């Protein structure tokens, strides 16, 4: 188990370019299974979860060619469906949350898709009902082996239908869309997710020959086609990483430039940090965060009540950023309630921040109140363990702002979502060392 040693309290400077979007990659890479023709994808992040999925596609028989940094060509013209029943697949698929995204394209193109219960972050229940209920409505038969935690769907053919999703699940919507593009007739998906990464998937499928209306809305209409073609696709920058760098700059009172952020796809993210009093300045397609030498003050609501920052489906604030916003609030001037609606275990890492001197009241599994220090006292360095990707980066930001030398263990969790994070942080002045 690796670790980071972090000497905190140093000001950072320079520019940093966000990696390609992890959550988009997990959808886009699975979509290559929908065609026998080559698909070229660029700006793929070099991170553990994405590399595991690429390896899984290779094991499934997809031809994988690395064309250069972050650029691959895939061709799924000789898919080995027998691999889906193998012990290797049951082992490898279980270690990756994104493996669930294989089911939709496999079902749509080959009439069957299987998956072991996926792993991933331990942040609370992440049910799969939306995915499989959608497949069933398209005409698939569902089966589940409770002893092996193994799911399967099969169909002689899929038929378009109307469905109202029980939740606006991003991965659920993406999976259903990938199955529906090859179904017979029209599929209407109401209460569909409409995040930028889902829009990216739909636009890529349209370039491949799919017929999708309503992209960017919560009502999608899909006219099934018999086959899809190859295409090229470039992934968006990772909005969660962009938010991480905004938070890092504020907590370390550093001036940082975040380059090529695709501002129009950031939604509520700049506004959420501005509510904490952080200046988020747009310069063309870059974000410039000035050094907050005088600190930053949390806004109140217009009636004077305490600010609450909560996650919501797009165009609301992504839940993946709430851990980072919570950490940034530690040095704010004022108080804020962080309301994590989606996952009931995601705020449990705050005990580590409290050990560092943060003033945080964990109200219940979904809510925490943060009372800001206003930089009147500095967090204390400590030893800690990363419980998941986003909490791990939040603890890293806290350590970089703290007095003294901290150690973070289980950094494999951070590597799942952030590309060469220690090297990139050293390039802007961070004192961070990776230990094997």
C-alpha positions in Angstrom: 0.0 0.0 0.0 1.5 3.3 -1.1 1.6 6.6 0.7 2.2 10.3 0.2 4.4 12.4 2.4 3.2 16.0 2.3 5.0 19.0 3.7 2.2 21.6 4.1 2.1 25.3 4.4 3.8 26.2 1.1 2.3 28.6 -1.4 1.9 27.2 -4.9 2.1 29.0 -8.3 1.9 28.4 -12.0 -0.6 26.6 -14.2 -2.1 23.2 -14.3 -4.1 21.5 -17.1 -7.0 19.1 -16.1 -6.9 15.6 -17.3 -9.6 14.0 -19.5 -12.8 13.3 -17.6 -12.9 10.0 -15.7 -16.7 9.7 -15.6 -17.0 10.4 -19.3 -14.2 7.8 -20.1 -16.1 5.0 -18.3 -19.1 5.6 -20.7 -17.3 6.4 -23.9 -14.9 3.4 -23.7 -17.8 1.0 -23.3 -19.5 2.5 -26.3 -16.7 1.1 -28.6 -18.5 -2.3 -28.2 -21.5 -1.0 -30.3 -19.6 -1.2 -33.6 -17.2 -3.5 -35.4 -15.5 -0.5 -37.0 -12.5 1.4 -35.5 -13.2 4.1 -32.9 -10.4 6.6 -32.0 -10.6 8.4 -28.6 -8.3 11.1 -27.3 -7.7 12.9 -24.0 -8.2 9.6 -22.1 -6.9 10.0 -18.6 -4.1 7.7 -17.5 -5.7 6.6 -14.2 -6.2 3.3 -12.6 -10.0 2.9 -13.1 -9.7 3.8 -16.8 -6.7 1.6 -17.4 -8.5 -1.3 -15.8 -11.5 -0.8 -18.1 -9.2 -0.7 -21.2 -7.6 -4.0 -20.0 -11.0 -5.5 -19.5 -12.0 -4.5 -23.1 -8.8 -6.2 -24.3 -9.6 -9.4 -22.4 -13.1 -9.3 -24.0 -11.4 -9.4 -27.4 -11.4 -5.7 -28.4 -8.3 -4.7 -30.3 -6.6 -1.9 -28.4 -3.9 0.2 -29.9 -2.2 3.0 -28.1 -1.6 5.9 -30.5 0.2 8.2 -28.1 -0.4 9.8 -24.7 -4.1 9.7 -23.9 -5.0 8.5 -27.4 -6.2 5.0 -28.4 -7.9 3.1 -31.3 -10.4 0.4 -30.4 -12.0 -2.2 -32.7 -14.6 -4.6 -31.4 -14.9 -6.8 -34.5 -14.0 -10.1 -32.7 -15.6 -9.9 -29.3 -15.3 -13.0 -27.1 -18.7 -13.4 -25.5 -17.6 -16.6 -23.7 -15.2 -14.5 -21.6 -18.2 -12.9 -19.9 -18.9 -16.3 -18.1 -15.3 -16.9 -17.1 -13.8 -16.7 -13.6 -11.3 -14.1 -14.9 -14.2 -11.8 -15.9 -16.0 -12.3 -12.6 -12.8 -11.4 -10.8 -11.7 -8.4 -12.9 -15.1 -6.9 -13.4 -15.8 -6.9 -9.7 -12.9 -4.6 -9.0 -14.2 -1.7 -11.2 -17.4 0.2 -10.6 -17.5 1.3 -14.3 -17.7 -2.3 -15.5 -21.5 -2.0 -15.2 -21.3 0.2 -18.3 -20.4 -2.9 -20.4 -23.9 -4.4 -20.1 -25.9 -1.9 -22.2 -23.7 -2.0 -25.4 -23.3 -5.8 -25.1 -27.0 -6.3 -24.8 -27.8 -3.9 -27.6 -25.3 -5.4 -30.1 -25.1 -9.1 -29.0 -28.3 -9.7 -27.1 -26.7 -10.5 -23.8 -24.6 -8.8 -21.2 -23.3 -10.0 -17.8 -21.5 -8.4 -14.9 -20.4 -9.3 -11.4 -21.5 -6.9 -8.6 -19.2 -3.9 -9.3 -16.8 -2.6 -6.7 -15.5 1.0 -6.4 -15.7 3.6 -3.6 -17.2 2.7 -0.2 -19.4 5.8 -0.1 -22.8 4.2 0.5 -25.3 2.2 -1.5 -25.1 2.6 -5.2 -28.0 0.5 -6.6 -28.2 -0.8 -10.1 -32.0 -1.0 -10.3 -32.3 1.8 -12.8 -30.0 0.1 -15.3 -31.7 -3.3 -15.2 -35.3 -1.9 -15.1 -34.5 -0.1 -18.3 -33.1 -3.2 -20.0 -36.2 -5.2 -18.9 -38.5 -2.5 -20.4 -36.6 -2.8 -23.7 -37.5 -6.6 -23.6 -34.5 -8.2 -21.9 -34.8 -11.1 -19.4 -33.0 -10.5 -16.1 -31.3 -13.1 -13.9 -29.2 -12.8 -10.8 -27.0 -15.4 -9.1 -27.1 -14.5 -5.4 -24.2 -16.9 -4.5 -21.8 -15.3 -7.0 -23.4 -11.8 -7.0 -23.6 -12.1 -10.8 -26.1 -10.2 -12.9 -27.2 -11.0 -16.5 -29.6 -9.8 -19.1 -30.5 -11.6 -22.4 -32.9 -10.8 -25.3 -33.6 -12.2 -28.8 -34.3 -8.6 -29.7 -34.8 -5.3 -28.0 -37.9 -3.2 -28.7 -38.2 0.5 -28.2 -40.6 1.7 -25.5 -41.5 4.6 -23.2 -39.9 4.6 -19.8 -39.9 7.1 -16.9 -36.7 6.5 -14.9 -37.1 6.3 -11.1 -34.0 8.5 -10.7 -31.9 10.6 -13.1 -29.0 8.2 -12.9 -26.1 9.2 -15.2 -24.7 5.7 -15.6 -28.2 4.3 -15.8 -29.2 6.7 -18.5 -26.0 6.0 -20.4 -26.4 2.3 -20.2 -30.0 2.3 -21.4 -29.2 4.7 -24.3 -26.4 2.4 -25.5 -28.8 -0.5 -25.5 -31.7 1.5 -27.1 -29.7 2.8 -30.1 -29.7 -0.7 -31.6 -33.3 -1.6 -30.5 -36.2 -1.8 -32.9 -38.5 1.2 -33.0 -38.5 4.3 -30.8 -37.4 4.6 -27.2 -38.4 7.5 -25.1 -36.5 8.1 -21.8 -38.1 10.6 -19.4 -36.2 11.9 -16.3 -33.0 11.1 -18.2 -29.7 12.4 -16.8 -28.4 15.3 -18.9 -24.8 15.9 -17.5 -22.2 17.1 -20.0 -20.6 13.6 -20.1 -23.9 12.0 -21.0 -24.3 14.6 -23.7 -20.8 13.8 -25.0 -21.8 10.1 -25.2 -25.0 10.9 -27.1 -23.1 13.2 -29.6 -20.6 10.5 -30.2 -23.3 7.9 -30.9 -25.0 10.3 -33.3 -21.7 10.6 -35.2 -21.7 6.8 -35.3 -25.1 6.8 -36.9 -27.5 6.7 -34.0 -30.7 8.8 -34.0 -31.1 10.7 -30.7 -33.2 13.7 -30.1 -33.3 15.9 -26.9 -29.6 15.8 -26.1 -29.0 18.0 -23.1 -32.6 17.7 -21.8 -34.2 15.2 -19.5 -36.4 13.8 -22.3 -34.5 11.7 -24.9 -36.1 10.1 -28.0 -34.1 7.4 -29.7 -35.0 5.8 -33.0 -33.2 2.5 -33.2 -30.9 1.7 -36.1 -29.6 -1.7 -37.3 -25.8 -0.9 -36.9 -23.4 1.8 -36.0 -20.2 3.1 -37.6 -16.8 4.0 -36.3 -15.9 7.6 -35.3 -13.4 9.8 -33.5 -14.0 11.4 -30.1 -12.2 13.8 -27.8 -13.2 13.8 -24.1 -13.9 16.9 -22.0 -11.6 18.0 -19.2 -12.5 16.5 -15.9 -14.8 19.0 -14.0 -14.1 17.3 -10.7 -10.4 17.8 -11.1 -11.0 21.4 -12.1 -13.0 21.9 -8.8 -10.1 20.2 -6.9 -7.6 22.7 -8.2 -9.9 25.7 -7.4 -10.1 24.4 -3.8 -6.4 23.7 -3.6 -5.6 27.3 -4.7 -8.0 28.8 -2.2 -6.8 26.7 0.8 -3.1 27.4 0.1 -3.8 31.0 -0.7 -2.0 30.5 -4.1 -2.5 32.1 -7.5 -3.1 29.3 -9.9 -4.2 29.2 -13.6 -6.3 26.2 -14.6 -6.1 25.8 -18.3 -8.6 24.7 -21.0 -11.5 24.0 -18.6 -14.4 24.0 -21.1 -16.1 26.7 -19.1 -19.5 26.2 -20.7 -19.6 22.6 -19.4 -18.9 23.5 -15.7 -22.5 24.3 -14.7 -22.8 25.3 -11.1 -19.2 24.6 -10.1 -17.8 28.2 -10.4 -20.9 29.5 -8.6 -20.6 27.0 -5.7 -17.0 28.2 -5.0 -18.1 31.8 -5.3 -20.6 31.2 -2.6 -17.7 30.4 -0.4 -16.2 33.8 -1.2 -13.6 32.4 -3.7 -12.8 34.5 -6.7 -13.1 32.4 -9.9 -12.0 34.5 -12.8 -12.6 33.5 -16.3 -9.9 34.3 -18.9 -10.9 32.9 -22.3 -11.2 29.2 -21.5 -8.9 29.3 -18.5 -9.8 29.9 -14.8 -7.5 32.1 -12.8 -7.7 31.9 -9.0 -5.9 34.8 -7.3 -4.1 34.4 -4.1 -6.7 35.0 -1.4 -4.3 36.8 1.0 -7.3 38.3 2.9 -9.2 35.0 3.1 -12.6 34.4 1.7 -16.1 34.9 3.3 -19.0 32.6 2.9 -22.2 34.3 1.6 -25.5 34.1 3.4 -28.8 33.5 1.7 -30.7 36.8 1.1 -32.9 36.3 4.2 -29.7 36.1 6.3 -29.9 32.4 7.0 -26.8 30.1 6.9 -25.6 29.1 3.5 -26.3 25.5 2.5 -24.5 23.8 -0.4 -26.0 20.6 -1.7 -25.6 18.3 -4.6 -28.3 17.8 -7.2 -28.8 16.2 -10.7 -27.4 18.3 -13.5 -27.5 21.3 -13.9 -27.2 21.2 -10.1 -23.9 20.7 -8.4 -22.2 17.3 -8.8 -22.0 15.2 -5.6 -18.3 14.4 -6.4 -17.3 17.9 -5.4 -18.9 18.2 -2.0 -16.0 16.6 -0.2 -13.6 19.2 -1.7 -16.0 22.1 -1.0 -16.3 20.9 2.6 -12.5 21.0 3.1 -12.2 24.5 1.5 -14.9 25.8 3.9 -12.6 25.0 6.8 -10.6 28.2 6.3 -13.5 30.3 5.2 -14.9 33.2 7.1 -18.4 32.1 8.3 -20.4 28.9 8.5 -21.9 26.6 5.9 -24.0 23.4 5.9 -22.8 20.8 3.4 -25.7 18.5 2.4 -24.6 15.3 0.6 -28.0 13.9 -0.6 -26.9 11.0 -2.7 -24.4 8.9 -0.6 -24.9 8.4 3.1 -21.3 7.5 3.8 -19.4 10.1 1.9 -19.0 12.6 4.8 -17.6 10.1 7.2 -14.0 11.2 6.5 -14.5 14.4 8.4 -13.2 12.8 11.6 -9.7 13.0 10.0 -10.2 16.7 9.4 -11.4 17.2 13.0 -8.2 15.6 14.2 -6.3 18.2 12.1 -8.2 21.0 14.0 -11.1 21.6 11.7 -14.4 22.8 13.3 -16.9 20.5 11.8 -20.2 19.1 13.2 -21.4 15.9 11.5 -25.1 16.4 11.9 -26.1 13.0 10.3 -24.8 10.7 7.5 -25.8 13.3 4.9 -25.1 16.7 6.5 -22.1 18.5 8.1 -21.8 22.0 9.4 -18.4 23.7 8.9 -17.3 26.7 11.0 -14.5 28.4 9.2 -11.1 29.3 10.8 -10.6 32.4 8.5 -6.9 31.4 8.5 -6.7 32.5 12.2 -5.4 29.0 12.9 -3.7 26.5 10.6 -4.6 22.8 10.3 -2.2 20.4 12.0 -0.3 17.7 10.1 -1.3 14.1 10.8 -1.3 10.6 9.5 -4.4 9.4 7.7 -5.8 6.9 5.2 -7.7 7.7 2.0 -11.2 6.1 2.1 -12.2 6.9 -1.5 -11.1 9.0 -4.5 -12.7 12.3 -3.6 -12.1 12.1 0.2 -8.5 11.2 -0.6 -8.0 14.4 -2.6 -9.8 16.4 0.0 -7.4 15.1 2.6 -4.5 15.9 0.3 -5.7 19.5 -0.1 -6.0 19.8 3.7 -2.5 18.4 4.2 -1.0 20.8 1.6 -2.5 23.7 3.7 -1.5 22.3 7.1 1.4 23.1 9.3 4.0 20.3 9.4 4.4 17.0 7.5 1.4 14.7 6.9 1.2 11.1 5.6 -1.7 9.8 3.5 -1.9 6.0 3.1 -4.0 4.0 0.6 -3.2 6.4 -2.1 -4.2 3.8 -4.7 -7.7 5.2 -4.1 -6.5 8.7 -5.3 -4.7 7.1 -8.2 -8.0 5.6 -9.4 -9.2 9.1 -10.3 -6.2 11.5 -10.6 -3.4 11.2 -13.2 0.1 11.5 -11.8 -1.2 13.8 -9.1 2.1 14.0 -7.2 4.2 14.9 -10.2 1.7 17.5 -11.4 1.5 19.1 -7.9 5.3 19.2 -7.6 5.3 21.2 -10.9 3.4 24.0 -9.2 5.5 23.9 -6.0 3.9 21.3 -3.8 6.2 19.4 -1.4 4.9 15.9 -1.9 6.7 12.6 -2.2 5.3 9.2 -3.2 6.4 6.2 -1.1 6.1 2.6 -2.4 
